Amino acid sequence: MAHNLFNDMPEFHWMMDMLQTVDVGLVVLDKDFRVKLWNGFMESHSGLLPSQVRDKVLFELFDEIDKAWFMNKAKPVFELRNRAFMIWEQRPYLMRFPNYRPITGSEDVMYQNITLSPLTSTTGKVDNICMMIYDMTDVATGKKQLESVQVTLSEIHERG
């Protein structure tokens, strides 16, 4: 059965719509760490349009990223097709995005969990990786508040 691209256009359209509206940052990077895809989450939190970041090197866009550390994290994703994870407890954020959430206004930056996943091309090689950025600010704030309460309770108990 012949594959017709036009039969897939409605699915392609809603998949692109999903990529733009999902509440997760999606960035596709090539082997030179040039941005190939930048979704709506990234646009709204960074203030940078896809046209402003396309084909630009990630480290030039965000100088707060530790280049050597990030490249070391990405290397096995490209070479071994393994996923890599960066969690907010180890490093609060990769990119310094402001925290706009009214509930967690106590934090001025967005805490982030990051997943790097290999994207296999039609030739079977990994020429690009997908970086997913999850906003963990609510979780981080809750955990920090809980720890603060536990310290206070411990101090009260010791005095009592």
WOPE-V911453 format. One line per field, one symbol per residue. ss: DSSP state (H for helix, E for strand, C for the rest). phi: phi as a letter, one per 20 degrees, with the letter a starting at -180 (. if undefined). burial: # if it has 9 or more other C-alpha atoms within 8 Angstrom, else .. A space follows every 50 residues. Layout:
ss = ???
phi = ???
burial = ???
//
This chain:
ss = CCCCHHHHHHHHHHHHHHHHHCCCEEEEEECCCEEEEECHHHHHHHCCCH HHHECCEHHHHCCCCCHHHHHHHHHHHHHHCCCEEECCCCCCCCCCCECC CCCCCCCCECCEEEEEEEEECCCCCEEEEEEEEEECHHHHHHHHHHHHHH HHHHHHHHHC
phi = .fedgffeggffffffffgfdfecfccdcefemefdbbeggfffeemdfg fedgmefgfffcffffgfffffffgfffedmeecccdffebgbedfdfed fffdffdecefcdccdcfdeefenedeccdddddfdgffffgffffffff ffffffffff
burial = ..................####.#######..###########....#.# ..##.####.....#....#..##.###..####.###...###....#. ...##.#.############.....############..##......... ..........
//
